[in-house]
Amino acid sequence: MTHTLHRRGDNQSLQEDYVVLIMPAQGVNVPGSDEKLKTLWEIFSHYNVVNFGNGNYNKFNLSLEDLKTKKSMIGHAVFKDKETLGKFVKELKEADLGLSTVLSGLYDEVKGCCGSLGIKLHTVEHSLGVHGNTKKLPPENVLEIHTMCGHALISPKLIEAMVEEIKKGKKTAEAAAEELARQCSCGIFNPYRAAKLLKKMASV
């Protein structure tokens, strides 16, 4: 199971949201993985990723160059299009780092990306959604943003507050999305997609 799995939204919106999670496996290849993670950050730097992080830092509180100097046990990045994702996966495959790699996104798009590179999927996981008293959940448009942080660190109330700030002209949708993105220390929140969703909410 991965915390990148529970994103919500329609196909058009989710076509701009792909998350990569890469890490060594405990008991298998953690020793010696420092240099591999540094190589991973270098590879990420070759692409226009909309966010990245290692669980402690993300794009909005540390540069990718500075992140290379930190000890990491996990690397995340978010891509906003499948073409760039495909180029990244190709370079990652060629680097052959031997690290566990999870791609999250629309199934057909991720499968197509891997298939075009001759990569056979090892495991496929699907989110079955939320069960129980779902009447207590925030509105669906808030959940579309909230679920982009897999640890639920982005409060629905903060999302609604950002929408009000945009409506009042106090913030742009992009600035509001960045403020939300700072809360997600893993760096899996997609501010590019969030700005579009916030703008849509503010226009209602």
Biotite code that builds the C-alpha atoms (Angstrom):
import biotite.structure as struc

atoms = struc.array([
    struc.Atom([0.000, 0.000, 0.000], chain_id="A", res_id=1, res_name="MET", atom_name="CA", element="C"),
    struc.Atom([1.205, 3.506, -0.712], chain_id="A", res_id=2, res_name="THR", atom_name="CA", element="C"),
    struc.Atom([0.071, 6.883, 0.513], chain_id="A", res_id=3, res_name="HIS", atom_name="CA", element="C"),
    struc.Atom([0.126, 8.112, -3.088], chain_id="A", res_id=4, res_name="THR", atom_name="CA", element="C"),
    struc.Atom([-2.780, 5.888, -4.072], chain_id="A", res_id=5, res_name="LEU", atom_name="CA", element="C"),
    struc.Atom([-5.866, 7.724, -2.859], chain_id="A", res_id=6, res_name="HIS", atom_name="CA", element="C"),
    struc.Atom([-6.086, 10.732, -5.142], chain_id="A", res_id=7, res_name="ARG", atom_name="CA", element="C"),
    struc.Atom([-9.541, 11.642, -6.385], chain_id="A", res_id=8, res_name="ARG", atom_name="CA", element="C"),
    struc.Atom([-10.865, 13.485, -9.396], chain_id="A", res_id=9, res_name="GLY", atom_name="CA", element="C"),
    struc.Atom([-12.047, 13.061, -12.956], chain_id="A", res_id=10, res_name="ASP", atom_name="CA", element="C"),
    struc.Atom([-9.868, 11.605, -15.706], chain_id="A", res_id=11, res_name="ASN", atom_name="CA", element="C"),
    struc.Atom([-9.043, 14.988, -17.229], chain_id="A", res_id=12, res_name="GLN", atom_name="CA", element="C"),
    struc.Atom([-7.710, 16.308, -13.931], chain_id="A", res_id=13, res_name="SER", atom_name="CA", element="C"),
    struc.Atom([-5.858, 13.105, -13.022], chain_id="A", res_id=14, res_name="LEU", atom_name="CA", element="C"),
    struc.Atom([-4.104, 13.122, -16.403], chain_id="A", res_id=15, res_name="GLN", atom_name="CA", element="C"),
    struc.Atom([-1.993, 15.911, -14.900], chain_id="A", res_id=16, res_name="GLU", atom_name="CA", element="C"),
    struc.Atom([-1.007, 14.021, -11.768], chain_id="A", res_id=17, res_name="ASP", atom_name="CA", element="C"),
    struc.Atom([1.621, 11.262, -11.616], chain_id="A", res_id=18, res_name="TYR", atom_name="CA", element="C"),
    struc.Atom([3.556, 10.440, -8.455], chain_id="A", res_id=19, res_name="VAL", atom_name="CA", element="C"),
    struc.Atom([6.826, 8.540, -8.222], chain_id="A", res_id=20, res_name="VAL", atom_name="CA", element="C"),
    struc.Atom([7.941, 6.918, -4.948], chain_id="A", res_id=21, res_name="LEU", atom_name="CA", element="C"),
    struc.Atom([11.387, 5.319, -4.817], chain_id="A", res_id=22, res_name="ILE", atom_name="CA", element="C"),
    struc.Atom([13.175, 3.706, -1.883], chain_id="A", res_id=23, res_name="MET", atom_name="CA", element="C"),
    struc.Atom([15.556, 0.918, -0.875], chain_id="A", res_id=24, res_name="PRO", atom_name="CA", element="C"),
    struc.Atom([14.074, -2.131, 0.864], chain_id="A", res_id=25, res_name="ALA", atom_name="CA", element="C"),
    struc.Atom([14.715, -2.739, 4.560], chain_id="A", res_id=26, res_name="GLN", atom_name="CA", element="C"),
    struc.Atom([16.853, -5.857, 4.994], chain_id="A", res_id=27, res_name="GLY", atom_name="CA", element="C"),
    struc.Atom([17.767, -5.922, 1.317], chain_id="A", res_id=28, res_name="VAL", atom_name="CA", element="C"),
    struc.Atom([19.689, -2.900, 0.081], chain_id="A", res_id=29, res_name="ASN", atom_name="CA", element="C"),
    struc.Atom([19.503, -0.044, 2.596], chain_id="A", res_id=30, res_name="VAL", atom_name="CA", element="C"),
    struc.Atom([23.287, -0.150, 3.281], chain_id="A", res_id=31, res_name="PRO", atom_name="CA", element="C"),
    struc.Atom([24.957, 1.703, 0.457], chain_id="A", res_id=32, res_name="GLY", atom_name="CA", element="C"),
    struc.Atom([21.766, 3.346, -0.749], chain_id="A", res_id=33, res_name="SER", atom_name="CA", element="C"),
    struc.Atom([22.917, 6.907, 0.086], chain_id="A", res_id=34, res_name="ASP", atom_name="CA", element="C"),
    struc.Atom([24.749, 7.315, -3.200], chain_id="A", res_id=35, res_name="GLU", atom_name="CA", element="C"),
    struc.Atom([21.837, 5.796, -5.102], chain_id="A", res_id=36, res_name="LYS", atom_name="CA", element="C"),
    struc.Atom([19.441, 8.339, -3.581], chain_id="A", res_id=37, res_name="LEU", atom_name="CA", element="C"),
    struc.Atom([21.843, 11.138, -4.521], chain_id="A", res_id=38, res_name="LYS", atom_name="CA", element="C"),
    struc.Atom([21.820, 9.829, -8.076], chain_id="A", res_id=39, res_name="THR", atom_name="CA", element="C"),
    struc.Atom([18.012, 9.792, -7.939], chain_id="A", res_id=40, res_name="LEU", atom_name="CA", element="C"),
    struc.Atom([17.901, 13.485, -6.961], chain_id="A", res_id=41, res_name="TRP", atom_name="CA", element="C"),
    struc.Atom([20.241, 14.218, -9.834], chain_id="A", res_id=42, res_name="GLU", atom_name="CA", element="C"),
    struc.Atom([17.935, 12.410, -12.256], chain_id="A", res_id=43, res_name="ILE", atom_name="CA", element="C"),
    struc.Atom([14.906, 14.290, -10.885], chain_id="A", res_id=44, res_name="PHE", atom_name="CA", element="C"),
    struc.Atom([16.776, 17.543, -11.538], chain_id="A", res_id=45, res_name="SER", atom_name="CA", element="C"),
    struc.Atom([16.782, 16.772, -15.269], chain_id="A", res_id=46, res_name="HIS", atom_name="CA", element="C"),
    struc.Atom([12.989, 17.223, -15.407], chain_id="A", res_id=47, res_name="TYR", atom_name="CA", element="C"),
    struc.Atom([10.442, 19.894, -14.630], chain_id="A", res_id=48, res_name="ASN", atom_name="CA", element="C"),
    struc.Atom([8.867, 18.116, -11.661], chain_id="A", res_id=49, res_name="VAL", atom_name="CA", element="C"),
    struc.Atom([6.078, 20.091, -9.988], chain_id="A", res_id=50, res_name="VAL", atom_name="CA", element="C"),
    struc.Atom([7.078, 18.844, -6.531], chain_id="A", res_id=51, res_name="ASN", atom_name="CA", element="C"),
    struc.Atom([9.588, 16.521, -4.870], chain_id="A", res_id=52, res_name="PHE", atom_name="CA", element="C"),
    struc.Atom([10.541, 15.488, -1.362], chain_id="A", res_id=53, res_name="GLY", atom_name="CA", element="C"),
    struc.Atom([12.084, 12.957, 0.986], chain_id="A", res_id=54, res_name="ASN", atom_name="CA", element="C"),
    struc.Atom([9.570, 12.885, 3.846], chain_id="A", res_id=55, res_name="GLY", atom_name="CA", element="C"),
    struc.Atom([11.238, 15.791, 5.665], chain_id="A", res_id=56, res_name="ASN", atom_name="CA", element="C"),
    struc.Atom([11.620, 18.382, 2.935], chain_id="A", res_id=57, res_name="TYR", atom_name="CA", element="C"),
    struc.Atom([9.739, 19.291, -0.209], chain_id="A", res_id=58, res_name="ASN", atom_name="CA", element="C"),
    struc.Atom([10.214, 21.655, -3.138], chain_id="A", res_id=59, res_name="LYS", atom_name="CA", element="C"),
    struc.Atom([8.852, 24.586, -1.156], chain_id="A", res_id=60, res_name="PHE", atom_name="CA", element="C"),
    struc.Atom([11.218, 24.414, 1.804], chain_id="A", res_id=61, res_name="ASN", atom_name="CA", element="C"),
    struc.Atom([14.447, 23.073, 0.275], chain_id="A", res_id=62, res_name="LEU", atom_name="CA", element="C"),
    struc.Atom([15.995, 23.248, -3.178], chain_id="A", res_id=63, res_name="SER", atom_name="CA", element="C"),
    struc.Atom([16.785, 20.085, -5.081], chain_id="A", res_id=64, res_name="LEU", atom_name="CA", element="C"),
    struc.Atom([20.485, 20.989, -4.909], chain_id="A", res_id=65, res_name="GLU", atom_name="CA", element="C"),
    struc.Atom([20.318, 21.259, -1.107], chain_id="A", res_id=66, res_name="ASP", atom_name="CA", element="C"),
    struc.Atom([18.277, 18.069, -0.885], chain_id="A", res_id=67, res_name="LEU", atom_name="CA", element="C"),
    struc.Atom([21.183, 16.213, -2.504], chain_id="A", res_id=68, res_name="LYS", atom_name="CA", element="C"),
    struc.Atom([23.226, 16.966, 0.625], chain_id="A", res_id=69, res_name="THR", atom_name="CA", element="C"),
    struc.Atom([20.630, 15.513, 3.025], chain_id="A", res_id=70, res_name="LYS", atom_name="CA", element="C"),
    struc.Atom([20.388, 11.883, 4.069], chain_id="A", res_id=71, res_name="LYS", atom_name="CA", element="C"),
    struc.Atom([17.311, 10.372, 2.464], chain_id="A", res_id=72, res_name="SER", atom_name="CA", element="C"),
    struc.Atom([15.634, 6.992, 2.723], chain_id="A", res_id=73, res_name="MET", atom_name="CA", element="C"),
    struc.Atom([12.933, 7.782, 0.197], chain_id="A", res_id=74, res_name="ILE", atom_name="CA", element="C"),
    struc.Atom([12.446, 9.975, -2.841], chain_id="A", res_id=75, res_name="GLY", atom_name="CA", element="C"),
    struc.Atom([9.200, 11.336, -4.230], chain_id="A", res_id=76, res_name="HIS", atom_name="CA", element="C"),
    struc.Atom([8.428, 13.467, -7.255], chain_id="A", res_id=77, res_name="ALA", atom_name="CA", element="C"),
    struc.Atom([5.269, 14.628, -9.003], chain_id="A", res_id=78, res_name="VAL", atom_name="CA", element="C"),
    struc.Atom([4.941, 14.972, -12.763], chain_id="A", res_id=79, res_name="PHE", atom_name="CA", element="C"),
    struc.Atom([2.144, 16.829, -14.537], chain_id="A", res_id=80, res_name="LYS", atom_name="CA", element="C"),
    struc.Atom([2.248, 14.946, -17.829], chain_id="A", res_id=81, res_name="ASP", atom_name="CA", element="C"),
    struc.Atom([2.815, 11.376, -18.941], chain_id="A", res_id=82, res_name="LYS", atom_name="CA", element="C"),
    struc.Atom([5.355, 12.348, -21.609], chain_id="A", res_id=83, res_name="GLU", atom_name="CA", element="C"),
    struc.Atom([7.800, 13.750, -19.034], chain_id="A", res_id=84, res_name="THR", atom_name="CA", element="C"),
    struc.Atom([7.059, 10.825, -16.729], chain_id="A", res_id=85, res_name="LEU", atom_name="CA", element="C"),
    struc.Atom([7.992, 8.446, -19.543], chain_id="A", res_id=86, res_name="GLY", atom_name="CA", element="C"),
    struc.Atom([11.312, 10.217, -20.162], chain_id="A", res_id=87, res_name="LYS", atom_name="CA", element="C"),
    struc.Atom([12.090, 10.071, -16.445], chain_id="A", res_id=88, res_name="PHE", atom_name="CA", element="C"),
    struc.Atom([11.254, 6.362, -16.166], chain_id="A", res_id=89, res_name="VAL", atom_name="CA", element="C"),
    struc.Atom([13.448, 5.636, -19.195], chain_id="A", res_id=90, res_name="LYS", atom_name="CA", element="C"),
    struc.Atom([16.425, 7.407, -17.583], chain_id="A", res_id=91, res_name="GLU", atom_name="CA", element="C"),
    struc.Atom([15.725, 5.729, -14.242], chain_id="A", res_id=92, res_name="LEU", atom_name="CA", element="C"),
    struc.Atom([15.644, 2.308, -15.909], chain_id="A", res_id=93, res_name="LYS", atom_name="CA", element="C"),
    struc.Atom([18.961, 2.993, -17.640], chain_id="A", res_id=94, res_name="GLU", atom_name="CA", element="C"),
    struc.Atom([20.502, 4.114, -14.316], chain_id="A", res_id=95, res_name="ALA", atom_name="CA", element="C"),
    struc.Atom([19.563, 0.682, -12.859], chain_id="A", res_id=96, res_name="ASP", atom_name="CA", element="C"),
    struc.Atom([19.709, 1.859, -9.233], chain_id="A", res_id=97, res_name="LEU", atom_name="CA", element="C"),
    struc.Atom([18.078, -1.297, -7.876], chain_id="A", res_id=98, res_name="GLY", atom_name="CA", element="C"),
    struc.Atom([15.564, 0.686, -5.812], chain_id="A", res_id=99, res_name="LEU", atom_name="CA", element="C"),
    struc.Atom([11.893, -0.145, -5.323], chain_id="A", res_id=100, res_name="SER", atom_name="CA", element="C"),
    struc.Atom([9.827, 2.101, -7.583], chain_id="A", res_id=101, res_name="THR", atom_name="CA", element="C"),
    struc.Atom([6.115, 2.859, -7.358], chain_id="A", res_id=102, res_name="VAL", atom_name="CA", element="C"),
    struc.Atom([4.290, 4.879, -10.022], chain_id="A", res_id=103, res_name="LEU", atom_name="CA", element="C"),
    struc.Atom([0.864, 6.224, -9.113], chain_id="A", res_id=104, res_name="SER", atom_name="CA", element="C"),
    struc.Atom([-1.580, 7.589, -11.644], chain_id="A", res_id=105, res_name="GLY", atom_name="CA", element="C"),
    struc.Atom([-4.354, 6.541, -13.987], chain_id="A", res_id=106, res_name="LEU", atom_name="CA", element="C"),
    struc.Atom([-3.876, 2.814, -14.543], chain_id="A", res_id=107, res_name="TYR", atom_name="CA", element="C"),
    struc.Atom([-3.981, 2.836, -18.353], chain_id="A", res_id=108, res_name="ASP", atom_name="CA", element="C"),
    struc.Atom([-1.533, 5.741, -18.530], chain_id="A", res_id=109, res_name="GLU", atom_name="CA", element="C"),
    struc.Atom([0.975, 4.206, -16.104], chain_id="A", res_id=110, res_name="VAL", atom_name="CA", element="C"),
    struc.Atom([0.689, 0.773, -17.728], chain_id="A", res_id=111, res_name="LYS", atom_name="CA", element="C"),
    struc.Atom([1.206, 2.339, -21.162], chain_id="A", res_id=112, res_name="GLY", atom_name="CA", element="C"),
    struc.Atom([4.251, 4.262, -19.947], chain_id="A", res_id=113, res_name="CYS", atom_name="CA", element="C"),
    struc.Atom([5.884, 1.124, -18.533], chain_id="A", res_id=114, res_name="CYS", atom_name="CA", element="C"),
    struc.Atom([4.843, -1.074, -21.450], chain_id="A", res_id=115, res_name="GLY", atom_name="CA", element="C"),
    struc.Atom([6.411, 1.274, -24.005], chain_id="A", res_id=116, res_name="SER", atom_name="CA", element="C"),
    struc.Atom([9.724, 0.875, -22.154], chain_id="A", res_id=117, res_name="LEU", atom_name="CA", element="C"),
    struc.Atom([9.496, -2.907, -21.878], chain_id="A", res_id=118, res_name="GLY", atom_name="CA", element="C"),
    struc.Atom([8.833, -2.800, -18.146], chain_id="A", res_id=119, res_name="ILE", atom_name="CA", element="C"),
    struc.Atom([6.532, -5.510, -16.798], chain_id="A", res_id=120, res_name="LYS", atom_name="CA", element="C"),
    struc.Atom([4.403, -4.392, -13.856], chain_id="A", res_id=121, res_name="LEU", atom_name="CA", element="C"),
    struc.Atom([5.309, -6.269, -10.667], chain_id="A", res_id=122, res_name="HIS", atom_name="CA", element="C"),
    struc.Atom([2.245, -5.320, -8.629], chain_id="A", res_id=123, res_name="THR", atom_name="CA", element="C"),
    struc.Atom([-0.888, -3.262, -9.267], chain_id="A", res_id=124, res_name="VAL", atom_name="CA", element="C"),
    struc.Atom([-2.853, -1.690, -6.419], chain_id="A", res_id=125, res_name="GLU", atom_name="CA", element="C"),
    struc.Atom([-6.215, 0.039, -6.697], chain_id="A", res_id=126, res_name="HIS", atom_name="CA", element="C"),
    struc.Atom([-7.804, 2.275, -4.092], chain_id="A", res_id=127, res_name="SER", atom_name="CA", element="C"),
    struc.Atom([-11.276, 1.066, -3.167], chain_id="A", res_id=128, res_name="LEU", atom_name="CA", element="C"),
    struc.Atom([-12.297, 4.483, -1.902], chain_id="A", res_id=129, res_name="GLY", atom_name="CA", element="C"),
    struc.Atom([-13.619, 5.466, 1.505], chain_id="A", res_id=130, res_name="VAL", atom_name="CA", element="C"),
    struc.Atom([-16.176, 3.336, 3.356], chain_id="A", res_id=131, res_name="HIS", atom_name="CA", element="C"),
    struc.Atom([-18.263, 4.023, 6.453], chain_id="A", res_id=132, res_name="GLY", atom_name="CA", element="C"),
    struc.Atom([-20.152, 7.188, 7.294], chain_id="A", res_id=133, res_name="ASN", atom_name="CA", element="C"),
    struc.Atom([-19.015, 9.154, 4.262], chain_id="A", res_id=134, res_name="THR", atom_name="CA", element="C"),
    struc.Atom([-21.510, 11.932, 5.085], chain_id="A", res_id=135, res_name="LYS", atom_name="CA", element="C"),
    struc.Atom([-18.866, 13.236, 7.505], chain_id="A", res_id=136, res_name="LYS", atom_name="CA", element="C"),
    struc.Atom([-16.324, 13.717, 4.714], chain_id="A", res_id=137, res_name="LEU", atom_name="CA", element="C"),
    struc.Atom([-15.591, 17.167, 3.277], chain_id="A", res_id=138, res_name="PRO", atom_name="CA", element="C"),
    struc.Atom([-17.161, 18.024, -0.109], chain_id="A", res_id=139, res_name="PRO", atom_name="CA", element="C"),
    struc.Atom([-15.770, 16.168, -3.115], chain_id="A", res_id=140, res_name="GLU", atom_name="CA", element="C"),
    struc.Atom([-14.013, 19.247, -4.563], chain_id="A", res_id=141, res_name="ASN", atom_name="CA", element="C"),
    struc.Atom([-12.151, 19.683, -1.239], chain_id="A", res_id=142, res_name="VAL", atom_name="CA", element="C"),
    struc.Atom([-11.254, 15.986, -1.163], chain_id="A", res_id=143, res_name="LEU", atom_name="CA", element="C"),
    struc.Atom([-9.709, 16.241, -4.630], chain_id="A", res_id=144, res_name="GLU", atom_name="CA", element="C"),
    struc.Atom([-7.106, 18.587, -3.129], chain_id="A", res_id=145, res_name="ILE", atom_name="CA", element="C"),
    struc.Atom([-6.944, 17.062, 0.366], chain_id="A", res_id=146, res_name="HIS", atom_name="CA", element="C"),
    struc.Atom([-6.111, 13.551, -0.912], chain_id="A", res_id=147, res_name="THR", atom_name="CA", element="C"),
    struc.Atom([-3.041, 14.809, -2.786], chain_id="A", res_id=148, res_name="MET", atom_name="CA", element="C"),
    struc.Atom([-1.257, 14.627, 0.586], chain_id="A", res_id=149, res_name="CYS", atom_name="CA", element="C"),
    struc.Atom([-1.340, 10.944, 1.468], chain_id="A", res_id=150, res_name="GLY", atom_name="CA", element="C"),
    struc.Atom([-0.852, 11.639, 5.178], chain_id="A", res_id=151, res_name="HIS", atom_name="CA", element="C"),
    struc.Atom([-3.809, 14.073, 5.282], chain_id="A", res_id=152, res_name="ALA", atom_name="CA", element="C"),
    struc.Atom([-1.599, 16.947, 6.470], chain_id="A", res_id=153, res_name="LEU", atom_name="CA", element="C"),
    struc.Atom([-3.526, 19.482, 4.409], chain_id="A", res_id=154, res_name="ILE", atom_name="CA", element="C"),
    struc.Atom([-6.571, 20.503, 6.388], chain_id="A", res_id=155, res_name="SER", atom_name="CA", element="C"),
    struc.Atom([-9.878, 20.802, 4.514], chain_id="A", res_id=156, res_name="PRO", atom_name="CA", element="C"),
    struc.Atom([-10.437, 24.040, 6.468], chain_id="A", res_id=157, res_name="LYS", atom_name="CA", element="C"),
    struc.Atom([-7.157, 25.448, 5.116], chain_id="A", res_id=158, res_name="LEU", atom_name="CA", element="C"),
    struc.Atom([-8.227, 24.514, 1.594], chain_id="A", res_id=159, res_name="ILE", atom_name="CA", element="C"),
    struc.Atom([-11.532, 26.338, 2.075], chain_id="A", res_id=160, res_name="GLU", atom_name="CA", element="C"),
    struc.Atom([-9.672, 29.318, 3.554], chain_id="A", res_id=161, res_name="ALA", atom_name="CA", element="C"),
    struc.Atom([-7.435, 29.450, 0.481], chain_id="A", res_id=162, res_name="MET", atom_name="CA", element="C"),
    struc.Atom([-10.516, 29.487, -1.758], chain_id="A", res_id=163, res_name="VAL", atom_name="CA", element="C"),
    struc.Atom([-11.863, 32.471, 0.191], chain_id="A", res_id=164, res_name="GLU", atom_name="CA", element="C"),
    struc.Atom([-8.507, 34.276, -0.140], chain_id="A", res_id=165, res_name="GLU", atom_name="CA", element="C"),
    struc.Atom([-8.628, 33.774, -3.900], chain_id="A", res_id=166, res_name="ILE", atom_name="CA", element="C"),
    struc.Atom([-12.211, 35.014, -4.065], chain_id="A", res_id=167, res_name="LYS", atom_name="CA", element="C"),
    struc.Atom([-11.217, 38.172, -2.155], chain_id="A", res_id=168, res_name="LYS", atom_name="CA", element="C"),
    struc.Atom([-8.238, 38.762, -4.448], chain_id="A", res_id=169, res_name="GLY", atom_name="CA", element="C"),
    struc.Atom([-5.768, 38.360, -1.575], chain_id="A", res_id=170, res_name="LYS", atom_name="CA", element="C"),
    struc.Atom([-3.991, 35.405, -3.202], chain_id="A", res_id=171, res_name="LYS", atom_name="CA", element="C"),
    struc.Atom([-3.585, 33.961, -6.644], chain_id="A", res_id=172, res_name="THR", atom_name="CA", element="C"),
    struc.Atom([-4.565, 30.327, -7.106], chain_id="A", res_id=173, res_name="ALA", atom_name="CA", element="C"),
    struc.Atom([-0.893, 29.512, -7.670], chain_id="A", res_id=174, res_name="GLU", atom_name="CA", element="C"),
    struc.Atom([0.191, 31.163, -4.389], chain_id="A", res_id=175, res_name="ALA", atom_name="CA", element="C"),
    struc.Atom([-2.600, 29.388, -2.517], chain_id="A", res_id=176, res_name="ALA", atom_name="CA", element="C"),
    struc.Atom([-1.554, 26.045, -4.024], chain_id="A", res_id=177, res_name="ALA", atom_name="CA", element="C"),
    struc.Atom([2.052, 26.641, -2.929], chain_id="A", res_id=178, res_name="GLU", atom_name="CA", element="C"),
    struc.Atom([0.913, 27.417, 0.606], chain_id="A", res_id=179, res_name="GLU", atom_name="CA", element="C"),
    struc.Atom([-0.962, 24.122, 0.688], chain_id="A", res_id=180, res_name="LEU", atom_name="CA", element="C"),
    struc.Atom([1.998, 22.259, -0.835], chain_id="A", res_id=181, res_name="ALA", atom_name="CA", element="C"),
    struc.Atom([4.294, 23.396, 2.005], chain_id="A", res_id=182, res_name="ARG", atom_name="CA", element="C"),
    struc.Atom([2.217, 21.316, 4.447], chain_id="A", res_id=183, res_name="GLN", atom_name="CA", element="C"),
    struc.Atom([3.018, 18.030, 2.634], chain_id="A", res_id=184, res_name="CYS", atom_name="CA", element="C"),
    struc.Atom([6.526, 17.074, 3.770], chain_id="A", res_id=185, res_name="SER", atom_name="CA", element="C"),
    struc.Atom([6.670, 14.043, 1.475], chain_id="A", res_id=186, res_name="CYS", atom_name="CA", element="C"),
    struc.Atom([6.474, 16.332, -1.541], chain_id="A", res_id=187, res_name="GLY", atom_name="CA", element="C"),
    struc.Atom([3.723, 14.331, -3.263], chain_id="A", res_id=188, res_name="ILE", atom_name="CA", element="C"),
    struc.Atom([1.208, 17.203, -3.351], chain_id="A", res_id=189, res_name="PHE", atom_name="CA", element="C"),
    struc.Atom([0.647, 18.498, -6.887], chain_id="A", res_id=190, res_name="ASN", atom_name="CA", element="C"),
    struc.Atom([0.504, 22.331, -6.742], chain_id="A", res_id=191, res_name="PRO", atom_name="CA", element="C"),
    struc.Atom([0.012, 22.610, -10.500], chain_id="A", res_id=192, res_name="TYR", atom_name="CA", element="C"),
    struc.Atom([-3.198, 20.590, -10.374], chain_id="A", res_id=193, res_name="ARG", atom_name="CA", element="C"),
    struc.Atom([-4.229, 22.166, -7.055], chain_id="A", res_id=194, res_name="ALA", atom_name="CA", element="C"),
    struc.Atom([-4.071, 25.675, -8.533], chain_id="A", res_id=195, res_name="ALA", atom_name="CA", element="C"),
    struc.Atom([-6.496, 24.639, -11.266], chain_id="A", res_id=196, res_name="LYS", atom_name="CA", element="C"),
    struc.Atom([-8.868, 23.039, -8.759], chain_id="A", res_id=197, res_name="LEU", atom_name="CA", element="C"),
    struc.Atom([-8.708, 26.058, -6.414], chain_id="A", res_id=198, res_name="LEU", atom_name="CA", element="C"),
    struc.Atom([-9.411, 28.425, -9.301], chain_id="A", res_id=199, res_name="LYS", atom_name="CA", element="C"),
    struc.Atom([-12.437, 26.353, -10.253], chain_id="A", res_id=200, res_name="LYS", atom_name="CA", element="C"),
    struc.Atom([-13.729, 26.351, -6.650], chain_id="A", res_id=201, res_name="MET", atom_name="CA", element="C"),
    struc.Atom([-13.233, 30.104, -6.345], chain_id="A", res_id=202, res_name="ALA", atom_name="CA", element="C"),
    struc.Atom([-15.177, 30.787, -9.523], chain_id="A", res_id=203, res_name="SER", atom_name="CA", element="C"),
    struc.Atom([-18.381, 29.179, -8.225], chain_id="A", res_id=204, res_name="VAL", atom_name="CA", element="C"),
])
